[in-house]
Amino acid sequence: MKGRMSTENGDIIVDNEVIAQYAGLSAVECFGIVGMATVSVKDGLVKLLRGDSVSKGVNVSIESNRISIDFHIIVAYGVSISVVADNLVSTVRYKIEEFTGMPVECINIFVEGVRVMD
């Protein structure tokens, strides 16, 4: 389902892919996150996503104009995962709510791997 807002000038419909792209770009700016990840179902391998493909590591669903986001991330070696997760949740929640005008109901984080920062 897509996000829908009504204004006096008409309706605004926001596609999930737009929100996923914005959320992915906001997430990779957070300290301790190396990048987004995708998991190959047939191989069980985790692949680090870079650049324009960050939205593939993000799943967005919208129910009754409330946004739920799932992140599949790779964190930097040596950082506290709970601190990175707290930072990610607060940063993305603020940016997405400001961007869309819709509340973020929940953010789920799946840590798919750990990498040494370059």
C-alpha positions as a Markdown table, in Angstrom:
| # | Residue | x | y | z |
|---|---|---|---|---|
| 1 | Met | 0.0 | 0.0 | 0.0 |
| 2 | Lys | 1.2 | 3.5 | -0.8 |
| 3 | Gly | 1.2 | 6.5 | 1.6 |
| 4 | Arg | -1.6 | 8.9 | 0.9 |
| 5 | Met | -2.1 | 12.4 | 2.2 |
| 6 | Ser | -5.0 | 14.7 | 1.3 |
| 7 | Thr | -4.5 | 18.5 | 1.1 |
| 8 | Glu | -6.8 | 21.3 | 0.0 |
| 9 | Asn | -5.1 | 21.1 | -3.4 |
| 10 | Gly | -5.5 | 17.4 | -3.9 |
| 11 | Asp | -4.0 | 14.0 | -2.9 |
| 12 | Ile | -0.3 | 13.2 | -2.5 |
| 13 | Ile | 0.7 | 9.6 | -3.0 |
| 14 | Val | 4.2 | 8.5 | -1.9 |
| 15 | Asp | 5.5 | 5.2 | -3.3 |
| 16 | Asn | 7.2 | 2.8 | -0.9 |
| 17 | Glu | 10.4 | 2.8 | -3.1 |
| 18 | Val | 10.8 | 6.5 | -2.6 |
| 19 | Ile | 10.6 | 6.1 | 1.2 |
| 20 | Ala | 13.0 | 3.1 | 1.0 |
| 21 | Gln | 15.5 | 5.1 | -0.9 |
| 22 | Tyr | 15.4 | 8.0 | 1.5 |
| 23 | Ala | 15.5 | 5.7 | 4.5 |
| 24 | Gly | 18.5 | 3.8 | 3.1 |
| 25 | Leu | 20.4 | 7.0 | 2.3 |
| 26 | Ser | 19.6 | 8.3 | 5.8 |
| 27 | Ala | 20.8 | 5.0 | 7.4 |
| 28 | Val | 24.2 | 4.9 | 5.7 |
| 29 | Glu | 25.0 | 8.4 | 7.0 |
| 30 | Cys | 24.7 | 7.0 | 10.6 |
| 31 | Phe | 28.0 | 6.3 | 12.5 |
| 32 | Gly | 28.9 | 2.6 | 12.6 |
| 33 | Ile | 27.0 | 1.5 | 9.6 |
| 34 | Val | 29.2 | 0.2 | 6.8 |
| 35 | Gly | 26.3 | -0.2 | 4.4 |
| 36 | Met | 23.0 | -1.9 | 3.6 |
| 37 | Ala | 22.9 | -5.7 | 3.0 |
| 38 | Thr | 21.0 | -8.1 | 0.9 |
| 39 | Val | 20.8 | -11.8 | 1.5 |
| 40 | Ser | 20.8 | -14.3 | -1.3 |
| 41 | Val | 18.1 | -16.9 | -0.4 |
| 42 | Lys | 19.6 | -19.7 | -2.6 |
| 43 | Asp | 23.2 | -19.2 | -1.4 |
| 44 | Gly | 22.6 | -17.8 | 2.1 |
| 45 | Leu | 25.3 | -15.2 | 1.3 |
| 46 | Val | 25.2 | -11.6 | 2.5 |
| 47 | Lys | 26.2 | -8.9 | -0.1 |
| 48 | Leu | 27.2 | -5.4 | 0.8 |
| 49 | Leu | 25.1 | -2.8 | -1.2 |
| 50 | Arg | 26.7 | 0.5 | -2.2 |
| 51 | Gly | 25.5 | 3.6 | -4.0 |
| 52 | Asp | 22.1 | 3.6 | -5.6 |
| 53 | Ser | 21.2 | 0.1 | -4.5 |
| 54 | Val | 20.8 | 1.0 | -0.8 |
| 55 | Ser | 17.0 | 0.7 | -1.0 |
| 56 | Lys | 17.3 | -3.1 | -1.7 |
| 57 | Gly | 18.4 | -3.5 | 1.9 |
| 58 | Val | 15.3 | -1.7 | 3.1 |
| 59 | Asn | 11.7 | -3.0 | 3.2 |
| 60 | Val | 8.9 | -0.4 | 3.7 |
| 61 | Ser | 5.3 | -1.2 | 4.4 |
| 62 | Ile | 2.5 | 1.3 | 5.0 |
| 63 | Glu | -0.8 | 0.4 | 6.8 |
| 64 | Ser | -3.3 | 3.2 | 7.5 |
| 65 | Asn | -0.6 | 5.9 | 6.7 |
| 66 | Arg | 1.7 | 4.5 | 9.4 |
| 67 | Ile | 5.1 | 3.4 | 8.2 |
| 68 | Ser | 7.0 | 0.3 | 9.2 |
| 69 | Ile | 10.7 | -0.1 | 8.0 |
| 70 | Asp | 13.0 | -3.2 | 8.1 |
| 71 | Phe | 16.7 | -2.5 | 7.7 |
| 72 | His | 19.3 | -5.2 | 6.8 |
| 73 | Ile | 22.6 | -3.6 | 7.7 |
| 74 | Ile | 26.3 | -4.3 | 8.0 |
| 75 | Val | 28.0 | -2.7 | 11.0 |
| 76 | Ala | 31.5 | -1.6 | 11.5 |
| 77 | Tyr | 33.8 | -3.9 | 13.6 |
| 78 | Gly | 34.4 | -2.6 | 17.1 |
| 79 | Val | 31.3 | -0.5 | 17.6 |
| 80 | Ser | 28.4 | -1.1 | 19.9 |
| 81 | Ile | 25.5 | -2.6 | 18.0 |
| 82 | Ser | 23.0 | -1.2 | 20.4 |
| 83 | Val | 24.4 | 2.3 | 20.1 |
| 84 | Val | 24.4 | 2.0 | 16.3 |
| 85 | Ala | 20.8 | 0.7 | 16.4 |
| 86 | Asp | 19.6 | 3.5 | 18.7 |
| 87 | Asn | 21.2 | 6.1 | 16.5 |
| 88 | Leu | 19.8 | 4.6 | 13.3 |
| 89 | Val | 16.2 | 4.4 | 14.8 |
| 90 | Ser | 16.2 | 8.0 | 16.1 |
| 91 | Thr | 17.8 | 9.5 | 12.9 |
| 92 | Val | 15.7 | 7.6 | 10.4 |
| 93 | Arg | 12.4 | 8.1 | 12.4 |
| 94 | Tyr | 13.0 | 11.9 | 12.5 |
| 95 | Lys | 14.0 | 12.2 | 8.8 |
| 96 | Ile | 11.2 | 10.0 | 7.5 |
| 97 | Glu | 8.5 | 11.7 | 9.6 |
| 98 | Glu | 9.7 | 15.1 | 8.4 |
| 99 | Phe | 10.0 | 13.9 | 4.8 |
| 100 | Thr | 6.6 | 12.2 | 4.5 |
| 101 | Gly | 4.5 | 13.8 | 7.2 |
| 102 | Met | 3.4 | 10.3 | 8.3 |
| 103 | Pro | 4.3 | 8.7 | 11.6 |
| 104 | Val | 6.8 | 5.8 | 11.7 |
| 105 | Glu | 5.2 | 3.0 | 13.6 |
| 106 | Cys | 8.2 | 0.7 | 13.9 |
| 107 | Ile | 11.8 | 0.2 | 12.7 |
| 108 | Asn | 13.2 | -3.3 | 12.7 |
| 109 | Ile | 17.0 | -3.8 | 12.3 |
| 110 | Phe | 18.6 | -7.0 | 11.1 |
| 111 | Val | 22.4 | -7.0 | 11.5 |
| 112 | Glu | 23.6 | -9.2 | 8.6 |
| 113 | Gly | 27.3 | -8.9 | 9.1 |
| 114 | Val | 30.3 | -7.1 | 10.6 |
| 115 | Arg | 33.1 | -5.5 | 8.5 |
| 116 | Val | 36.3 | -3.6 | 9.1 |
| 117 | Met | 36.0 | 0.0 | 8.1 |
| 118 | Asp | 38.2 | 1.0 | 5.2 |
